[in-house]
């Protein structure tokens, strides 16, 4: 009997056993592919650069606490400290700002697309981060009124056309159109620079300001091993720059390889999505254990069939079949079942990629999205089939035909011990994974149900562009006219965020630093944040020429903040707010959202609370639902209200390239 005929014969004769094997293996292979997609995403983050081993991000201890570092540097300090080091080939900054909607000037508003990530940069940063151009070049990048766009942005607006020379309008700023001078290749999804991005020359913004530490610098060295020497030189120069009268840590500056920024945890204001190396290796271990369990399960099933199959095996021997041929057929059966299971696993992965659960995976996990993982899993499937078939094949052919004819066949003591060991290992691994799963479930439940210090249910957030932010009271009135919406508020960023503006001020004769978070006067009441001392913001605060601030309890304890006092710049301290679980470890402050107080007043848009399912798209004005959980019908109600007012119909489906994404605020807290 040929191996193929024998395979189909076994499938037909042992249907239940074959089905159970296919189910177990296919789930294992599908799980492995999904897990390895996330593992590869994390381990290869920012590793696509040709000179990745020589590119470093500059980090420092300015405006930070508790030994943490910041990825932000002053342009003046960078000029004085980073220059003239022979080991540094190039230094450049690239800074991420808000997301913007854009449209082509000649095509009009109907060509509007976005939001896209907006960066400002120095020319050398383009070289350090290896921007590759498909149209145009960066030669005119430093000219006023020019811009570079990614392939993804170009395709969204112009399709296959070459957009170089065309003019763009940013957020209806018709007075300042910008000319496209270059189109660069899309960056990988697991890169600091986003593919849906626009880059503009930074010019002289804060070039001579030593107090503004808001810029991310990258350097490229002539050799990786010179990093320690360069760090020492930078710290020495900075000490000379600030003077001997100022106390500066010896390790004030440090260089982090760009390939490690994704896993660097002790950094505030990092533009790079952060991951956890321990989590990644844990996921990898789980993937391997799942495959191991599947193999053991396969061997156990095959071994359990030996008493049933031994008679047919020995009949083949009697008819002249050699042990080698029978063993090859049995191993081929196992490999065939594994291959069938692999194709079933592809169907499972494809189905998974279309579910909301796929959003928990950072990289696309559809079939074919990562061919190395697909082919690697295919090889593992074949290897699993072969290895799982070797022991049953050799064991079942090791008995003399006479034993079966006499009917005295049974597993030998050695065979029984092996099977017991395999089952014990299988149970041990399974129980361990169950315990880990239950622990993760309890942690997630704690995050979802515990008191985090503010209201998070029935709240959605969305990004509000500049032209709407400038008329936010009108927008709020329109939204609250819907009976399903009880309140609307605005803020200058998501409430749950990795970092914020870091301010330094003089108070009681000493310098203090804290996170500054501009909000509307009703924000604290909206979010259910309790005032423990003093008062809440009110609408009169928006009319005052000076800033009104409310500090959290951590700030009060650390800096001895007293309600009713003023900072040396005239800022009013009007209250103390209860700590939330997200700001107990830093000294966050919240100030009234007034255009007179240095607040950007819509210059970069605002957040109107509603919240995206992906951290990079998360957005903010809270619109609270009167009762019940957020539903699709409520999403449509809020979306249509916003869209009808802005005369834009963009809320159809999350797959629409123009679509704003709305999701519960509670999703922020789980991310």
N, C-alpha and C positions, 0 to 999 in steps of 0.2 A: 504494500500500500504506500503511495507517495505521501510525502509530508503534508501536502495541501489537502489531499483526500482524508488523511488521518486527522487533520485539524478539524475539518467540518464534521467528521464522524464523531469526534469527542464532544464538540459543541452540541450536536444533536442528542447524543446519548446522555450527557451529564449537563442538562440545561440549567438546573438550579445552581450547581456549583460554579459553572462557567459565568452565569449571570452575577452571582455574588462577587466573584473575582473581578469581573469587569467594573462593577459598581465601585468596589473598594479602590482599585487601581486608578480609575478615571478621576475620582474625587481627589485622590492623592496627587496625581499629575496636575490637575487643574489648580489645586491649592499651591503646589510648588511653583507653577508658572506665575501666579498672581503675587506670591510672596517675593519671588526673585525679581519681579518687575520693580517692586519698591526697593529691594536691597540694591539692585544695580543703579537705580536712580540716585540713591544716597551716596553710594561708594564712588560713583563717577561724577559727582557734582563738581563743576568747574574744572574738570580734568581734560577738557577738549583742546586747551591751548597748546600750541606747539612748544612754547617756552614755559609751560606750567611750573616747572621746577624752579624757575628764576623769578617768578612774579609773586610779590608779597603785598599784603594790605597793611598800611600803617595804622597802629592803634596806640592809644595813650590813656593816661589816668586823669585827664582834665575833666571836670564836671561829673565825676563819678564817685561812687561810694563803695565801701566794704571791699576794697581791693579789685573792683571791677575795672575793665577797660572800656573805652569808647572807640568807635570806628570813625568818629568825626574829628577833624583837625582844622585849625585856623589857617587861612591862606597866607597870612603874614608870617606865622610861625613856620609853615612849610617852606616858604621862600628863604627864610634865614637858616633853617636847621637842615633841610634836605639837600641844599645846593652844594656844589663843589666837592662832593664825595666821589672819588674816581671809580669806586666799585659800583656806583649807581649809573646804569646806562640811561634810564629815563624815569621821570616822575610826572604823574598826571592825576588830576582829580576828575571824577565823574559823580554827579550828584543826582539822586532820584527825587523828583518832586511829585506833584499830584498827577492824576490821570486826566486826560483832556479829550474832548470831542473835537474833530476837525472836519473840514470839507474843502473841496477844491474851489478856488475863487471863480473860475470860469464856468464850472459845472453848477455852481449854486448850492443852496442848502439841501437840495435833494440828494447830493452826494455825501451828506454828513455820515461819518462813521466814528466809532469809538465806544467807550473811552480807551485811549492808548496811554501807555506809560511814557512819561516825559522826563528826559534827562538833560542836564546841562553839563558840559565837559570842556576840558582843555584838549587841544589837538594831540598832545603826546599820549593822553589816555587812550585814544583810539588805536594808537600803535601798540601800546602795552597790552591792551585787551584784544588785540588782533582782529579788528573790524575788517572784514573782507567785502569788497564792493563789486556788485554785479552791474550797476549803472553809475556813471559819473565817478567822482573821486572826492576825497576830503580836502583838496587843494584850496577851495574857497570857503572852507568850513568856518574859518575865523573872521570872515566878513560879516558885517551887520546885516540882518534880514535874511540869513540863509539857514537851512536846516537839512539834516540827514534823516532818512526814514528807513525802516526795515522792509524786507521783501513782503512780510505779512501785511504791513500797513499799505504798501504800494498796491498789492493785489486787492485789498479791500476796497480801495477807491478807484484804481485805474485798470484793474484786471491785468491783462498781459502787456499793456502799453508801458513804454519807458516814460516815467514821470519827471525825469530831470528837466528843469526849466519851468515846470508848472508852479503855481503859487497856491499856498494853503492858508486857510483862515482858522485860527485857534479860537474855539469857544466864542464865535461871533465877533471877534476883535477885528472888524473890517478895516480899521485904520492902520493896522500893522500886518499886512500879509507877508508871508515868508516864502522864499524861493527854495525849491528842492534842488540841491546840488549833488546829491548822491543817494544811492540805495544800497544798503549793506545786507549781507546774507543773514538769514534768521539764525539766532543763537540757539543752541540746544535748550530743551525745556528745563533741564537741570543746570541752569547757569544763572549767575547773578544778574546779567543783562537780559531783559525780557525780549522776546521776539516781536511782540506787538508794541514797538517802541519808537520814539522820536528823540533825536539828539540835537541840541542846539549849543552853540558856543557860549561859554559863561561870561566872557568879557572881563571887565574889571570889578565885578560884583564882590564887595567886601575884600578887595585885594590888599588894602592896607589896614584892615581891621584886625587887631590882635585879640579882640574879645569875642569874635564870632567864630565859634567852633562847630561849624555845620557842614564840613566838606570831607568827603571820603577820598583818600589818596591811595594810589597804587604805585609801586615802584618795580622796575625790572633791574636785577643785578647782573653783573657780568659773570658771576658764578654763585651757585647756591651756598657754597660753604663760606662765603663772605658775609652772610647775614648777621652773624654774631658781632663781627667787627664793625659793620655798619650801624647796628643798634647802639653799640658803645659810643661811637662817634656822634650819633644823633643826640644821645642823652647828654653827652659832654657839651655839645653846642647849645642845647636848650638851656642848660645850667648857666652858660655864659650869657645867653640871650636875656634871661629873666634876672640875672644878677645874683651875687652871692648872698644877698640879704634875704632871699626867698628860699624856703625849704622845698626842694624838689626830689622825689624818690630817684634812686639810681636807675631804676628800671621804668622811668616815666613813659618812654616810648618802647614799643616792641614791634617786631615784624612777624606777621602770621602768613605762612604760605597760602596762596589763594586756593590751593587744593584742600586746605584744612579749615577755611572760614566757615564752611557749612556745619562743621562739628564743633566749632568754638562756642562754648556756652557762656563764658564769663565776659561777654561783650554787650554793651548797651548801644542802641541805635545802629544796629547792623543792617545794611541793605540786603544782606544775603539771607535767604531762608535757612533757618537752623534745623539741624537734625541731631539725633543722639546716637553715638556710635554703639553704645551698649544695646540700644533697642534694635539697631540694624543687625548686629551679630546674633542677637536673640532670635530675630525673625529668620535669619539664615539657618540657625540651629533647628528651629521649629520645622522649617521646610525639609531639612535633611531627616529629622525624626519622623515626619509624616511619610516620607518615602520608605524609611526603614520599617515602619509599622506595616505599610502596604506589602512590602516584600515578605515579612514574617507571616502576615496573614495569608499571602499567596502560597508560601511553602506549607503552611499548616493545612490549607484546603487541599493542596495536591497530595500531601502525605496521608490525609484522611481518606483519600480515594484509592490508596494502594490496595487495601483488602478487596475492594470492589473490582479493581482493574487487573489484579494479579493473574486471574485465570486467563484473560484474553492475552496478556503479555506472554504467558508461558505457552499458550497455544501457538503464538507466533514463533516461539523458540522451537517448538516441536516441528513446525512446518518449515524450519530452516532459517528462520530469522536470526541474525547475529545480535549479540548484546549491543555492539556499537551502533548498528542501524536502528534498533529499538530506542536506544538512548538519544540518538540524533532526532528521531521523530518526536519523542517526548519533550526535549528541549525546544524544538521548533514549535510545538503546541504552546508552550509557556510564552515564548517570544511572540507568537501570533496573538495570544490573548492580550499581552502587554501593548502590542501595536494597536489592536482594536480599542483598547482602553484609552490609548493616547488620543485617537481621533474623537472618541466620546468626550475626552477632557477638553479638546478644542471647542466643541459645541458648548460645554459648560462655561468656559472662559468667555466665549462670544455672548452668551446669555447674560453672564455677570456684568460685562462691560456696558450693557444697556440698562442697568439698574442703578438706583441712587447710591448703593453701596460702593460703586466704582469710584465715586468722588472721594472716598477715603484713601485711594491710591494716588500718589502724586503724579505718576506717569501714566500715559495711555496703556491700558491693559488688554485691548482688543487683540484678536488673533492677527498675527503679522505685524503688529506695532513694533515688536522687537524680535527680529529674526534670529539673532544669536541665542536668545532665551528659548525660542521655539525649537530650534534645531538641537540645542543642548538638552532640552527636556525629551525630545524624540530619542536621542542617544541614550539618555538615562532610562527611558521606557524599554528600549531594546535590551539594555544591560540588565535591567530589573527582571525581565522575562527570562533571559538566559541564566542569570545567577539563581533565580528562584526555581528554575527547572532542573538544575544540575543534581541537587541532592535527591529529589524524588525519582529522577531518572536512573541514577546509579543504584539507589537503594532498592527500587522495585525490580530491577533486573539481577539482583544479587542472589536470588533464591533458586534452588534447583526445581525443575518442573515437578519432580516427584512429591515435593512438599504440598503443592497445590492439589495434585491428584488425590493425595491422601486426606486432604481437607484439614491439615494441621497448621495452616498458615496463621501467623499473627505477628505483630510488631515485636522485635527482639527487645530485651531490656535496654540495650544501648539506644535503639530507635525510640523507645518510649521516653528515655531520659532526655534525648535531644528535643523531642516534641514538647516535653514539659518545660525545658529551658526556654524554648522559643515562645511558648505561650506566656511564661512568666515575664520575659522581657517585654513582650507586647503589652501585657497588662500594666507593667511598671511605667512604660513610656506613656501609655494612654492615661493612666491616673495622674501622672505628673502634668500632662497637658491640660487635663480637666481642672486640676488645682490652679494652674496658672490662669486659665480662662476665667474661673470663678473669681480669682483675685482681681483681674482686670475689670470684670463686670462690677465688682464691689467698688472699685476706684471710680469707674464711670458713673455709677449710681450716686456715689458721694458727690462728684462734681455736678451732677444734674440736680440733686435734691438738697444739698447743704445750703446753709445761709451764706451767701457770698457778699452780702452787704448792699445789694441793690436789686431792684426789680428787673427780672429778665424774661418773664413770660409775657406772651401776647404783644411782643415788640418786634418790629421789623425795621431794617435800616437800608438806606440807599444813598448813593452819591448824588448831590445836587450841583449841577454846573454853575458857573459864575452868574450867567444872566438870570437864573432862577434864584440863586442865593441873594442877589441884590434886592429881590422882592420877596423875601422869605415870609414876611407877615401876610402878604396876599396869598401866598401858597398855603400857609397854615390855615388861613380862614377858609380857603377852598376845600382843604382836606377835612377839616373838622365839621364842615357842613354835611358830610356823610355821617349818618347816625352810627355806623359801625366803628367810627374813629372817635375816640374820646379826647385825645390830646396829641399835640405835635411839638417837637422841640428840635433844636439844632446844636451842632457842635463842630469843632474844627478837626475831627478825627474820630475813629472808633473808640469807644470807652475801654474796650479790652484791646490793648496794643502792646507790641514789643518795646516801644520807646516813644518818647515825645520830645518836644522842645525842652531843652535844659537851660534854665535861666540862672544867672548869678546876680544877686542883689546884696546891698549893704543893709544890715538890720542890727540895731543896738550896738553899733560900732564894729561889727564883724561881718565877714562875707559868708553868705549862705547860698546853697544851690538847691534847686527843686525842679520837678517836672511842671511845665505850664500847659494848661489845657483850656483853651477858650471855649466857652459854652454860652448858650442862651440863658436868660434870667430864670426860666422855669425848668431848667435841665435837672437840677437836683431833686425837685419835687416830682418831676416826671419819672425819674429813675428810682424814686423811693429811697434816696440817700438821706439819712437822718442828720440833722444839725445838732451837735452836742454842746456847742457853746456859741453865743452870739446870735446872728440872724442869717436867714437865707438871702439870696439875691432878690432884688425886685426891679421893676421896670425903671425906676428912677436912677438905678445904677448906670443904665445905658445912656443917660443924659448928662452924667457928670464928666468933667474933663479928665479926671484921674481914674486910674484902674481900681476896681474893687476885686478883692481876692478872698477866697475861702480855702484854707489849708486843711489837710487831713490830720488825723490824730498823731500819726507818725511824725509829721513836721512839727506839730505842737510840742511833742516830747523832745525831739532832737534839738530844735533851734529855739525852744522857749518862746514860741509864738504867743502873743497876747492879743486878744480881740480888742478892737478899738484903737490900737496903735497904728502908726504909719511907718512904712519903710522910708529910707533916706531919699528915695526918688518920689515920694508922695503917694505911693500906693496905699490904699485903704485895706486894712485887715478887718473884714466884717464878720467872719465866722469860722468855726471849726466843724468839719464834716467827719462822720464816722468812717473809719478805715473800711475798705472793701478787701476781699481776699486777693485782688489783683494789685493793690498798691500798699500793702503792709510793709513791704521791704524797701520801698523808695519813698521819697517825700513829694508826692504829687500835690500840685495846687490847682485850683480851678478858678478862673476869673470870669467876670461878666463879659458877655459877647458884645463889646461896644466898638464901633468904628473909630471912636476917639482915643482909644487906649492902645493903639498899635496893632489891633486885631486886623487881619487881612481883609475883612469886610467883603468877602466874596471874590477877592483877587484870584484865589485858587479854587473857588468853590467851597461848599460846605457839606456836611453829612446830615441827612434828614432821617432819624433812627428807624431802620428796617433790616439787615445783615446778610452778607453773601455766604454761600456754602464753602467757598474757597478763601483762604486767608488773604491771598493777593488781590481779591476782588471785594473784600469786605468794606462796607460803606456805612454812613451814619446820618438821618434825622429821625428820632423815635416816633412812630405813629402807633399808638396803642389801641388794641382792639377792646371793645366794651366787655366782651365775655367769651369764654370758650377758647379753644386752641386755634392757632392760625390755620386757615384752610385755603384751598385753591380759590374758592369763590371770594374769600376776603382779599387774597392777592390780586385777583382780577379787579375787584372794586377799587382798591388803593391805586393800582396801576392805571386803570382807566381814568381815575380822577386826576392823577398827576399828568398823564399824557394828554388828556383833553385840554388841560390848562396850558400846557406847553406846546400844543398843536403838533405833537409828535406821536406817532403810533409805533412804539418800539417794544411793547410788552406782549409778545405773542407766545413765544416758546424760548426756553433756555438755549435752544440750538440756533436761534436766529442770531446772526452776527451783529445786529444792532441792539440786541435785547439787554436791558438792565436786568440784573438778577436780584430778586428779593428773597430773603430767607429769615428765619427766626433769629432774634438777637441771642437766644440761648445757644445757638450753634457757635457763636464766638467763644463762649465760655468753655466749650468742650474742646476747642482746637488748641 
